[in-house]
């Protein structure tokens, strides 16, 4: 129970279904240095506790701070330092919620872990569990579960996966839950309402460098290439041209600390790609039959894209999209779907631009 409305209603639904339920708050971060601004963990714990009391279920706080630092924060910081774009939410789900915390729950005698994710799990009679997109197309969070393995999926429950967000809030209000009108967190997984740029500035020293065009001309200065992502348009500090065309980040050169920008249009060099390699693969049921075709989702809130997937050496795959994709970035999560079923995921390792500078 995170202290939000989604996990609150998920708990209520499990209680209504007759399950023996205990609420738990994962204490992953407390902002002990007081350098990140709004990290409302105490408020979240009290909200979760209030909901548990309302529903008549026991409640506990589980301290996973050391594991979170080692498995999520280290991964996050190392990724940005090396110039890639990691996804801490996906790693938190695999390594913490359905990793360390799941192991803890099983050791305590529980059979499964339920969360407020907008995704669905179907447990088959053959012992195989399959994961599907959430019913609410605007809230589907299966992408963030793309690195889960079958042994984790078998122990997962997502009670609100078949509901719309509006229905979840209506259910919370009808039950009189304290979190019914609470705003959704927009921050980093289980840290709080903290912007990624603020988090990075707290732990990664600024490494200023030049903002350059494709021709090498210096257009401005930046505080560190790790603070930017490929495809980013806002916050570059470089004025548009007389035609009001906006600049976009097309390359991050960590070695020279250069941030390469160009005007954003379909023919922009290095901005679009169809072919990439994906590693750190994880399959929810079993490996895809390769070569094969499926829908590939390259980022959250992006529809699945038709693509051909081929096996490579070293347990990696090559993905060739039918249509060009904008700003594919190494380090980002790549999710594989068969229709609405999530079949696996991995991490983008290399991207081959359609047009070089």
N, C-alpha and C positions, 0 to 999 in steps of 0.2 A: 504494500500500500504506500503510494508515493505522497499521499496527501492531496491528490487531485480528484476530480470528479469521475474520471474513467475507471481508475482502480477502485474507487468507492462503490460504484455501481456493479463492477465485476464481483466484488466481495458480496454484495447484497444478493446477486443472482445465484451465487454458489450456495449461500445460506438458504435461499428459497427453494433450491433444488434438493436440499436435504443433506448436503455434504458437511463433513466435520471440518470446519474452517478456522484457521488462525491468521490474523493479520500480522504482517511484518514490514517494518520500514528498514530499508538498506541504508545505513549511514556510511556513505562513500566519501563525503567531503564536508568539512565544516568551516572552510575559509578561516582557519585559525590565524593566518597572518593578517587577516582583515584588509586585504589589498584588492579584493575583487568587487567591492560594492555589494549588490543585493544577492546574497546567498541564503534564502529564507528557510534553512533546514529546520530550525526550531519551530517555526510556524507550521511547516509541512508535517512534522511529527505530531504536533498537537491536533492538527486537522485530521490526520489519519487515526489518531487515538480516539478522537471524538466520534468519528464514523464507526469505528470498531465497537465502542461502547453502545452507540445507538443500535447497532445490529446484534449486540450480545455475543461478540466473539472475542477471544483473548487477543492481546496485542503485545508485540515485542519489538525492540530495536536491535538490529544486528549490525555490528561494527565490521565493515569490510574496507576500511580506509586504506590499509596497507596494500591489500590486493588491488584496489582500484588504482592506486598510484602506480603499482608495478605493471598492471595489465592494460590499463586504459590511458592514464596520463602520460606514462613513458612513451607508449606507442604514438600518442598524439603529438607530443613535443618532438620526438625523433623524426616523425614524418614531416612536420613543417620545417624543421631545421634542414632536412635534406632536399627540400623543394617540392615535395609532393603534397597532395591534399587528402589527409586521412579523414575517417569518419568515426568519431568516438562513440556515437550512439549505437552503431552496428557492433562495434567491438565490446561495448558495455553489455549488450544483449547476449553475445556469445560467451564472453569471458566472465561476466559478473552475474547477471540475472539467472542465466541458464548454464552457468559454469560453477563458480565458487558458491553462490547462494543456493543453487540446486543441490550441489553436493552436501551443503549444510542441512538443507531441508530433509534430504533422504536419510542423513545420519541421525536426524531428530525423530525419524519415524514417519514422516509424511510421504505421500505417494507422488505428488506432483506440485508444480508451481504455477499459479495463475497470475496473470497481469492484466492491465487494462489496454492492451494493444488492440488496434483495429485490424485483426487478422483472424482467420478461422483454422482450426485443426480438426480433422476427422480421424478418429482412431478406428482402424479397420479390425475386423475379426481375425485377420491373419497376423496380427501383431505389428503391422506397419501403419504408421501415422503419416498423414499427408497434410500439407499446409496450403491454404488458399488465401486469396486477397480478401480484405474486409469488405463487407457489403456497401459501406459508405464510400463511393468513389473519391470523394474529396478528403477523406481521412485515412484511407487504406495505408497501413504501416508495415505490410509484409516485406517491403523493401529493406527495412531496418532489421529484419530477421533472416536475411539472405545467407548468412554464414553459419546458421545453426545446422547441427548434424542430426541424423535420425534418432540417436539415443537421447538427444535433447528435446526433439519434437515430440517423442513419445511421452515425455513427462510434462508437456506444456498444455495449459488451458487458457483460452482467450474468450471469456464469457460474453463480452460485448461485441465480438467480431461480426455478428449478424445484425447489428443495430446501426442506425444513423446517429450522428452526434446529437442532433436535436432530441431524439428519443432518449438518449442517455441522460441528458439534462432534465428532461421531463420526468424520467424515472427517479432521478435523485431528488427532485423537488417533491414528488409525490411521497417519497419515503421520509422526507424531512431531514435529509443529510446536509451536514454543515458545508459540504463542498459543492452544492448544487449550482451555485452561481460563480464559483471560483474560476478565474481566468486560467487558461492553459499556459504552462511554462513554455517559454520560447528559447530557453538557454541550452547549455550543454547537459547531456544526460546526467541526471542526479547531482548536478552542481548547483543549478538554479538559473535565474534570469541574468546570465552573464554573456555578454557578447564575446565571440571568439577572439576578436582583435584585442579586447581588454585582457582576456586570459593569457594570450600569447605574450603580450607586453609585460605581464607580471613574471614570466618565466624564461622568456627568450630575449636576450639583449638586442636592442636596435642595431641593425647593420646597414646604415644608409648607403645609397647608391644612386645611379642615374636612371632616369626613365628615358628610354631611347626609342626612336622610330625604326622601322625596318631598314632604313638607309643608314642607321647608326647615329643619326643626328640627335643630340641631347635635347630633350623637351622639358625636363624637370628633374626633381629629386624625390626620393622615397625613403621611408624609415627602415625598410627591410622587405625583401621579396617574399618572405614567409607570411607577410600580412595581406597578400593578394592571391587571388585564384584566377586560373585561366578562364577567359570569357567575362571577367569582371569589367563593368562599365562605370559604376559609380565610385566616387571617392578617390579618383586617380589624381586629382589636382592638376590636370592638364586640360586646357581650354579646347573646346571644339573649334572647327575651322569656320570659314566664312559661310559655308553651306550648312552649318549646324550639324555636321556629322560628328558623332561621338567616338572617342577613342575606346579601345577594348584591349585587355591584356591577351597577348598571343604567345608569350614565352617568358619563362623565368630562368635567368642564367645565374645560378647560385654561385658559381666560381668567380664571376666578375661582378656580382651584385647588380646586374642590369635587369631592369624590367622592360620588356619589349612590348610596345603598343602599336596598334594600327587602327585605321578607321573601320568601323564595324559594318561590313556588307558581305553578301554571300561569296564574293571572290577574294576575301581577305586571306592572304597567305597564313598558313599554320593554324587557322581558326577552325576549319572543318576537316573531318576525317571519316573514313568508312572502315578502316582496318585497325585492329589493336590486338594486343596480347593480354591475357588475363591469367593471373596466378593465385596462389593461396586459395585454391578451390575447395568448396564445401558443398556436399549434396544432401538434400533433405531426405531422400529415399535411397537413391543409388545414382552412379554416374550416368550422364546422358549417353545414348548410343551415338557415337561419333564416327564419321562426320554426320551432322544432322542440323535440322532447322528448329528454331524456337523464337520466342519473343525475348528480347534482351532490354532491360531497363537500366540505362546508364546513370541515372540520378533520381533522387526523390522528386515526386510531382512531375514526372515525365512518363508519358505512356510507353508501354512496351513497344519495342521496335523489332520488326522482322529481321532476322540475321541468320547467317550460316556459321556454324561452330565446328572447328576442326581440332583434333588432338595434336599437341606438340610434345617435344621431349621435355622431361623434367616436371611432368604433371601440370603443364600449362595448356591453355587452349588459345587458338586464334579465332577472333570474332570478326566477321565481315558483314557489316550492316547493308541492307538493301538500299538505304538512303543515307546521305551524308548527315553526320551528327556534329552539332556545334560544341566546341570547347570540352572535348573529352580530356580528362586529366589523370595522369598517373597518381595512384593512391586512392582514387575514388572507388566506391563499391559498384560492382556490376552484378545485377540480379537476373537470373534466368527463369523464364516462365513457360509453361505449356498451357496456353489459354490463361485461366485465372489461377492455376496451380503454381505455387513457387516450388521450383525443383532444385534450386541451388544458387550459388553466388561465388564471387571471387573479387580480386582487387586488380584494377587496371595497372599493368606494369609498363607497357610501351604503347604509344599511339603514333600511327603513321599519317602525317598530314597529307591532304589531297594536293595542296599547293604549297611549295616551299617559297621562301622569300627570294 
